[in-house]
Amino acid sequence: MVSIDDVRTAAVRLHGVTVRTPLLRADALDAICGGQIWLKPECLQRTGSFKIRGAYNRLAAMTAAERARGVVAFSSGNHAQGVALAARLLGIDATIVMPSDAPAVKVDATRDYGADVVFYDRSTEDRAAVAARLAAVTGATVVPSYDDPHIVAGQGTAGLEVGEQLAAAGVVADLALVCCGGGGLASGFAVGSGLPVITVEPTGYDDVARSLSGGAIVPVDSPRATICDALQTLVTVPLTFDILRDHGTTGVAVTDAEAAQAVGFAFRTLKLVVEPGGAVALAAALTGRVDLRGKTAVVVLSGGNVDADIFAHCLAA
């Protein structure tokens, strides 16, 4: 399990590396939700998402011998960029396994940070198996996107910041809505903030919500296309599931159309660029999927790496 002390240790490692993203308010959002909403825009984080938090914490914890052998990660883009930048900052060679249909903006950024990119077919290949084969050849360390205590602790620093920021404002929040793929951010946020967390996933990929509801891990049963590319994980893992379960977490899902509308709302009203997968928590607030009337809630905007064509589609939704 991951403790608050692990998150605090991660915060020390990340000091001066990551951005302490602000907490923002918007009267229009409060009016729609009927509550007091505080936004944590991790789209303003280095690499455009929260992922640098966990990636840097994991790589910084490696031994000199491990660093010399390099790292391999697998990701549709945000974890890829986080690992790539962390590796560059720490002088580590990085290879990232990415789906062939990953957004070009994420592929280009991953390469710009200095990592080598190896593509795989999302429909026919297992990305973890591809990464394991590459690591076996070089002796590199595989850096998963959420199945690692250091990753979870690093992501938890976003929640730690929220707790400190709310306390400084004299505010006590009732809950937090957190975008969820494999549960690394959500579980870390629960530990770091101490707040009750509601996970938000795309419809069809709401395996974490269904797992929490049923008390046991269940995978996505019918994978399908979604504009929320950052959240297309097929199954959670005991590490994140156990943390979420022990914190009494529940979950909801939103449609692609609702995520797209949230992207448009964030741009027009909040003046923020958010990718669909990073906007699902906002979508749950805007649609009333989670009733926030009379409540004080934190809504995490987890990423802003979106291709221009998808962004244009969302603005027209």
Secondary structure, 3 states (H helix, E strand, C coil): CCCHHHHHHHHHHHCCCCCCCCCECCHHHHHHHCCEEEEEEHHHCHHHECHHHHHHHHHHCCCHHHHHHCEEEECCCHHHHHHHHHHHHHCCCEEEEEECCCCHHHHHHHHHCCCEEEEECCCCCCHHHHHHHHHHHHCCEEECCCCCHHHHHHHHHHHHHHHHHHHHCCCCCCEEEEECCCCHHHHHHHHHHCCCEEEEEECCCCHHHHHHHHCCCCCCCCCCCCCCHHHCCCCCCHHHHHHHHHCCCEEEEECHHHHHHHHHHHHHHHCCCCCHHHCHHHHHHHCCCCCCCCCEEEEEECECCCCHHHHHHHHHC
